[in-house]
Amino acid sequence: MFIKLFRFAKPAILLSVFLTSRLFPYIAHTNCIKMVESKTTPSIFSKDNYIWMAIGAAIITIGMFLMSGGASTDPAVFNKDEVYSITRITIAPILILLGLVIEIYAIFKKPKG
């Protein structure tokens, strides 16, 4: 029965599993319990962390959107005021950096309790 169930496994693995379960049944049993218990690991981040991450991502998205705008009606004409506006050169990069700082805060913030 043992060989039929594990006929595709490597012989060395089968031998070690068989010997461990026969010679040291307590150790094999506790290892099985630990493997089952370890599947339910607690989350690294709490709800607050995810909220801060969402806020940071939204601010980064707004900054990228502000940096991208300003389509020209005539591609042959260069509009200096539109390309080098204060929104694209100053406000958008500040928002992106602020969003990244918020993301770093969200990652390093310890959950309550």
N, C-alpha and C positions, 0 to 999 in steps of 0.2 A: 504493500500500500504506500509506504513511504517513498519508494523508488518510482512508482507510477505517478504520484503527484508532482514530483520534482525531476522528471526525466530530462528536462531541457536545461537544468542548472548544472553548474560545473561540479565535478566530483569532490574537489577540495572543500568547496562551500558546504556541500551536503554532509561531508564527513564532520566538519567542524560544528555544524548545527546539530547533527545527531549526537556527537560526543558531549557537547555542552548541555543539551537537554537531558541526556541520560546520566552523565556523571555529576552535573551540578544543577539539579532541577530548580533549586531556590534561586540561583543566579539567573537562569534562563527565564524564570517566571517574573522576577523583578525587572529584568530588562524589557520584557514584553509590556509590563505595566508602565514603565517609564516612557516607552515609545508611544503608547496610547495617550498618556498624559501630555507629552510634549507637543502633540498636534494642536492643542488649544493654547497657543502662546498669546499673551496680551499684546494689544496694539502699541506700537511705539508712540504714536501721536494720539492726542485726545481730540475732542470735538473743537476745542478752542484753537488747537494747532491748525486744523483743517480750515477753520473760518479765517484765520490770519493768512493762510496760504492762498485762499480764494481771493481775499482782499488784495494781496500782493500781485497775484496774477491779473486781476482786473486793472490795477493801476499800471502794470507793465503794458497791458493791451491798449489802454487809453493812450499811453505815451507813444507806442508804435503807430497807432492810428493818427495821432497828431503830427507825427514826423512824416507820414507818407502823403498826406493830402496835397491838393493844389494842382489839378490837371490844367494844362494850358490849352487854349482853344486853337492856337496856331503853333505847330511844332517848330517853325522856322524862327519864331521870335523868342528871345530870352528875356524873361521878366525877372529882374534881379530882386525886386521887393517880394515876389512870391516865393522864390527859392530860398532866399536868405532872411525869411521872416523871423521875428522873435519867437514865434511858436515852435518852429522847426529847430532853431539853433539853441534855444535856451530852455523853454518850458518842457518840451518833449524829453530831452535827455535827463533833466532833473526828475521827471516823473518815472522814467525807466529806472534810474538809480534808486529812487525812493522805493519803488516796487521790489527791487532786489534786496534792499535793506530789510524790508518787511518780510520777505521770504526767508532770509537768514534768521531773523528773529523768530519766525514761526517754526523753523526747524529746531532751533536751540532752546525754545521755551519748554520748560519742564511741565508735564501735566500735573494738575492738582490731585493730591491724594495719593 
